[in-house]
């Protein structure tokens, strides 16, 4: 009986420590997000982030290593909206998008995901680009994020062409490049911050622009499923 009780106690303590560690990690990521967006990469020091999060600098470094890795972790959480280890293209919204019967429906689902993801992550991604010219680790991260955006853009084009045909003068790669630039976080930042667009306006613009630039208006819409 004592052994069983001790096992339960250890499990409880372990679960409590894990929950506490997760809360601390999220507090650090929230603090990092706030400071990276407000001060940029150079202005957000590890010490200021640690102070904002209420932890020590050694705790910060133990959990994330370098400032660049901390920024990458903050971006990963910002893009998907949580700290679950599930890639954005393996989440439930992709099933809803692929179940759409028209290109318009597909792009509406996609835009409803991209919009909030941009709202959470655009400032952080721009901080990466800002610091990439002076930090080798950030330069690598910048290239990685550019490639990741291309992967998402290709997924969007492939998904959209399940129910619509590309314009005759547009290649598959050209379509990917078009979506890639529409997803540029700098565009989101300029439209929502400088031009004061609402999130809904951005989402409508994204979906309509992608449809207009990619889809052959002369071709009949058809539903194709595997």
DAKAFEN-V527289 format. One record per residue. N is the residue number from 1. NEAR is the number of other ideal C-beta (glycine too) atoms within 10 Angstrom. Layout:
# DAKAFEN-V527289
N;NEAR
N;NEAR
This chain:
# DAKAFEN-V527289
1;5
2;6
3;7
4;8
5;9
6;10
7;10
8;10
9;10
10;10
11;10
12;10
13;10
14;10
15;10
16;10
17;10
18;10
19;10
20;10
21;11
22;11
23;10
24;16
25;17
26;14
27;14
28;23
29;22
30;14
31;22
32;27
33;23
34;16
35;21
36;27
37;17
38;10
39;14
40;14
41;21
42;12
43;12
44;24
45;13
46;15
47;11
48;15
49;26
50;19
51;15
52;16
53;21
54;11
55;18
56;12
57;14
58;9
59;14
60;22
61;15
62;10
63;16
64;21
65;12
66;13
67;22
68;20
69;14
70;22
71;26
72;20
73;19
74;26
75;25
76;16
77;21
78;23
79;22
80;18
81;15
82;10
83;12
84;9
85;7
86;10
87;13
88;18
89;12
90;7
91;15
92;8
93;13
94;17
95;9
96;15
97;21
98;16
99;11
100;19
101;14
102;16
103;21
104;16
105;15
106;25
107;27
108;18
109;19
110;26
111;22
112;18
113;19
114;24
115;22
116;15
117;19
118;25
119;15
120;17
121;23
122;23
123;21
124;23
125;25
126;19
127;24
128;23
129;17
130;17
131;22
132;19
133;9
134;10
135;19
136;9
137;16
138;22
139;16
140;13
141;21
142;18
143;11
144;12
145;20
146;14
147;9
148;15
149;17
150;15
151;14
152;19
153;20
154;16
155;18
156;25
157;22
158;13
159;18
160;25
161;17
162;17
163;20
164;22
165;18
166;19
167;17
168;8
169;7
170;17
171;10
172;12
173;10
174;14
175;23
176;20
177;15
178;19
179;25
180;18
181;13
182;20
183;20
184;16
185;19
186;12
187;16
188;25
189;16
190;13
191;17
192;18
193;11
194;8
195;10
196;8
197;16
198;11
199;14
200;11
201;14
202;20
203;21
204;15
205;16
206;24
207;23
208;14
209;15
210;25
211;18
212;10
213;16
214;24
215;23
216;14
217;10
218;8
219;12
220;7
221;14
222;11
223;10
224;9
225;8
226;4
